[in-house]
């Protein structure tokens, strides 16, 4: 299905090739305040997927056929359906970026909550002793800062625990490196 129309430069309006469509478009503007040309512009928008375009064109054709048969109630129903579909799509287009922002914000908040929990975690003296043993057994040749980084990786600790581990390594000799 395609929309057969051309833009009349003098009238500054769309002209439909089919007289039935032209009559329906004029009638719908007068009776239902529905602009078929604006609807067609929306249907032909490149952002409209081919499947969605076919669905909208089918809806449009149903309305035109009902108008041609003289079934005013069915035509009015299809016109209302087209209007609501167009309005809903525009509103959703405005809401989707807001929903994406909210999802991103919620994800950041969850990450920050997790970071906060990691940052406020209290490590036991047994944890500190285990880090000191690792340092003495495996990481003695490294600086205390480098050893602390290696212990974080080895133990699967969060980055926020770095200072705690580094300070624990310094306590072994009474140093605070």
N, C-alpha and C positions, 0 to 999 in steps of 0.2 A: 504494500500500500504506500502511495506517495501523496503528497499534497501538491496539487496542480494550481499554482497561483503565480502572479507576476506583480511587481511593484509598479504602480502608475505614478510616474514622476510629477505629472501635472496635478493630479488629485492628491498626491502624497499619501496614498493608501494602497493596500493590497487589493488586487482584482482576482477573483477566482474564475477559472476557466469554465467550471460547471455552474450553470444557472441555479441548480438546486442548492448548491453550497453557498452561492452568493445570497440567495433568498433566505436560507437558514441563518447565515451570519448576520444579516440585517435584522431579521426577526428576533434573534437571540439578544442582540444589543438592545433593541427596543423593549422586549418583554422581560428579559431576565438579567439585563445589564451584564451580559457575558460577551467578552470580546474574543471571537474565534481566531482572529489574526494574532492576537497576543498569545493565545493557547498554542497556535501552530508554531509561532516563534519559539516557544518553550519546548515543544515537541522536537523541533529541528535543532535545538541546542546540541553542540558536539558532546557535552557532558552527559547527555541522555544515552543510556546503553541501548543497543539495538533491540533487545528483548523488551525493554521498557517502552521504546518508541513504538514497536508493533502493538503493544497493549494499549497505548494511548491512541494510536491511530484507529484501532478496532473500536474503542470507546467512541471516538469522534464519528466513525462511520455508522455506528448503531444510532447515534443521535440524529444524524442526517437522514438515515433511512426512516426512522420514526417520524421525523418532521415531514418527509415526503409522503408517507402513508396517511398523514393527517392525524396521527396518534399524538396529540399535544401532551398528554400526561406522560407518556414514555419519553418523548423528546425532552420535556422539562426535567424528568428524572435523570436522563443522561447528561443534560447540561449541568445540573446540580452536581452530579458525580464528577464531571470534568473540572468544575470550579473547585470543589473540595479537594480533589487530587492535586490540583495545581497549588492551592493554598497550603496544603499539608506539606508538599514537597519544598516549598519556599521556606516554611517555618522550620522544617527539619534541616534544611540547608543552613539556617541560621543557628540552630541548636547543636548540630554535630560538632562544630569547632569548640563550642563551650563544653560539650561532653568530653571531648578529647583532652581539653585543658584540665578538666576536673579529674579525669583518670590519671593524667600525668601528675597532678598535684597529690592525689591519693597515693600514688606509687612513691613519690618523693617523701611524703610523710611517713609511709611504712618503712622506707629505707632509713630515714632519720630516727624513727623509733627503735629500729634494730641497732643502729649505731649507738644510740643513747644507752640502750641496755648493755651493749658491749663495753661502752666507756665507763659505765658505773658498776660493772661486775667487780666483785671483791674476790681476790685470789687468796687461797689459804697458804699457810706457812709450808705445807707439804708441796704445794705447787712451786713455791719459791725454791724449796730445797731441790726439787726435781730439775729445775732450770739450772741451778748451780752445779748439780751433778753433770748435766749435759755439757755445760760450759767446761767443767774440769776434764771430762772424759773425751769430748769430741771437738770442742771449739776453742780450746785454750790458745791456739796460735793466732786467733782472730782478735781484733779489738773488741771491747765490750759492746760497742754499738753494733758492729757487724755480727757478733755472736747473738745479740738480742734479736736481730732480724732473722738469723738462721733458726733460732729457737721458735720464733713466731711461726715460721713456715713449717718447721718440724712438728710442732704441737697443734697446728691449725688454729692459732689464736688470731683474733681480730687485730688490725693495725693499731687500734686505740690502746692495746695492751703493751705497746712498744716501751713506753717510758717506765711502766711498772716492771717489766722484765729487765730492762737496763739497770734500773735502780737496785733490783734484787741481785744482779750479778756484781754490782759494786759493793754490796754489803759483805760479801764473802771475805774480803780483805780489809773491810772498813773504809774502802774508797767509794766515792760517788762520782764515777766517770760518766 
